[in-house]
Amino acid sequence: MSKTILSKNLLYLFFLFTIMACNTPQQAARINRNAPKGNTLLTETIDQRFKHAATQYKLMMEDLPDDKFPKTFVKNKNYFETSGPDWWTSGFYPGTLLYLFEETQDSTLQKEANRAMSILAKQQNNQKSADLGFIMYNSFGNAMKIEPAISYHKTLLTSAKTLAKRYNKKVKAIRSWDTKQNDKEFVIVIDHLMNLELLFWATHATGDSSYYKMAVNHAETVLKNNVREDYSTCQIVNLDTKTGKLKQRRNAQGYNDTSTWARGEAWVLYGLTVLYRETKDQKYLALAKNVADYILNHPNLPKDKIPYWDFDSPEIPNTYRDASAGAIMASSLLELSGYTQENGKTYFKAAEKMLETLASPAYTSLLGANGGFILMHGAGYIPVMAEVDVPLPYADYYYIQALKRYKAIVTGVRSNNASVVYP
């Protein structure tokens, strides 16, 4: 594909997103009955985005070492940075490949995902990691949805059992990080709300409610300590291991300890939406809506809906955006829009605008650029100037997930596994 054709496709996508009529409910949509009906031509353009993304990841395969996973690409140094299988982002690579395989049916993508998962498999026994939801569910979980297999089932169940070993009954939470004083301090990171889908899956798969209870208890502990009264969030809390009482709140990746780190706010929105899906508890739906409203009504959220890396950075507007936070928010809002008639259209339109922006030339990599990553302008760890304004595997993963959800809403057609409501 030439750069000229690619640019035309991107501009076409931008145009179609802009002119979409959104006043008529999509009665045929089996996922989101409250979502507005989009322009039917958009589906064809989204498929072009999937094809572009698939080509990017096939190019990435060529430069990826056999035992490594993509972490980022430093453009000015033409440097492809990788990680080992135990790094928290390792599951996003095969997960994205599997999403793209579902949309393109390109068997090369599935084959590469299987190769990557064969390396990840040992992580099912990694008791030192609280990231097994990210690593194992986003890879083997997606594989299980496409083609259920006993081997995937066993791997996921072992992963859930391993993660459960980090659960503390007194604190009622899963320990995020180990420290030299585990007996005195218990660290919880907001990111790890994303592990709960693995535990919910384990209850569905086995009928053992203990996984469900651990997930809900962990969520309650996070909501009590990491979420503030105005529905902003704090990334890290330190609790007393013996009593569970709060000792400290801090933001490592945010601007300061009282600011709102954008990706942390996105994790909470996504996590609460999953909690409502799994529990049907109206409390979690109300909280998810409050967090969504905090994001969408924040005076520092740009018109194109892609947030700055921290909502409270004093350098706004002259600071970094975070495509990863925008992608996570878009995917979350699309699911959340199906759970509320009152706010459904608002959330759908906001997610649509986020996707419009991410799909534009301002955020989407040209063919062959950025080491094969799909999106540009991710913000990893700004306070220490690590992974600044670079592509990130989780930005790609949630962007493709959001596009899949959007396509399903507009067309009313689910992904290959009809029993799976949300990809």
Secondary structure by P-SEA (a helix, b strand, c coil): ccaaaaaaaaaaaaaaaaacccccccccccccccccccccaaaaaaaaaaaaaaaaaaaaaaacccccccccccccccccccccccccccaaaaaaaaaaaaacccaaaaaaaaaaaaaacccccccccccccccccaaaaaaaaacccaaaaaaaaaaaaaaaccccccccccccccccccccbbbbbcccccaaaaaaaaaaacccaaaaaaaaaaaaaaaacccccccccccccccccccccccbbbbccccccccccaaaaaaaaaaaaaaaaacccaaaaaaaaaaaaaaaacccccccccccccccccccccbbbbaaaaaaaaaaaaaaaaaccccaaaaaaaaaaaaaaaacccccccccccccccccccccccccccccccccaaaaaaaaaaaaaaaaaaacccccccccccc
